[in-house]
Amino acid sequence: MRLTLDEYSKHFKMSKEMINSKLRNKKLNYIIEDGITYIIVTGSSLDSDLRSKIHNDKKVLPAKEKVVTKSIVTSKQKTTVAMVLGLYQKENQQLKEKILQLETKIDKLIDDKEQMLRDEMAKIEQVYSSKDEQLKSILELINAKLQAQTSQTIHEIETIESSQTIEKKEEETIIELKNYLRTLDLENYQKKIIKKRFLAVYGKDIRVIKQNGKLYLNFLKYDYSDLLEY
């Protein structure tokens, strides 16, 4: 015995949503004829009262089924080329609208990306400009410190050096840490802390130069601001 969804819903007191769910999960046997879904029900699964009621209802259904079938056939016959073209045109228009939306989103993404790149470039330029100003200030400070250190070193020399040796030392870019610390307004304990800091990183930090047991700095090549903090 086969029942339509409406018949099955009526006789078994079950909603169409529940029936469709059971059909999707293949919990009910069914067939499809002329676009109509029929649920297969075995007689053994029905009690006598329900079976007789379904049979009585089935006696009235043939005429209605014929009307429905005739209506479906008539509807199919009325499907013309114009209707098909209309459907294609409608789908085509929907696709065009979706493509236009996607193109708009892509353009916006490209604009956002370019704006991000411009912002990053501006930040980088600002950083480099700031670094240039800092480097200029450091070089001016180094020059002043070099002049002061050179003047003080001349008085500490115990042996007389040739003029060529003095000129060569003036041209050297490295400065002894001990002499540089003397030019700073620091307490002795602060100088010791800085010296210990340099000794701790010697051999690990290429900025720290050691010659003849003495530590030297090269301000023209390196920045020592982190090691000279006090």
Buried (B, 14 or more C-beta within 10 A) or exposed (E): BBBBBEBBBBBBEEEEEEBEEBBEEEEBEBEEEEEBBBBEBEEEEBEEEEBEBBEEEBEEEEEEEEEBBEEEEEEEEEEEEEEEEEEEEEEEEEEEEEEEEEEEEEEEEEEEEEEEEEEEEEEEEEEEEEEEEEEEEBEEEBEEBBEBBBEEBEEEEEEEEEEEEBEEBEEEEBBBBEBBBBBEEBEEEEBEEBBEBBEEEEEEEEBBBEEEEEBBBBBEEBEBEEBBEE
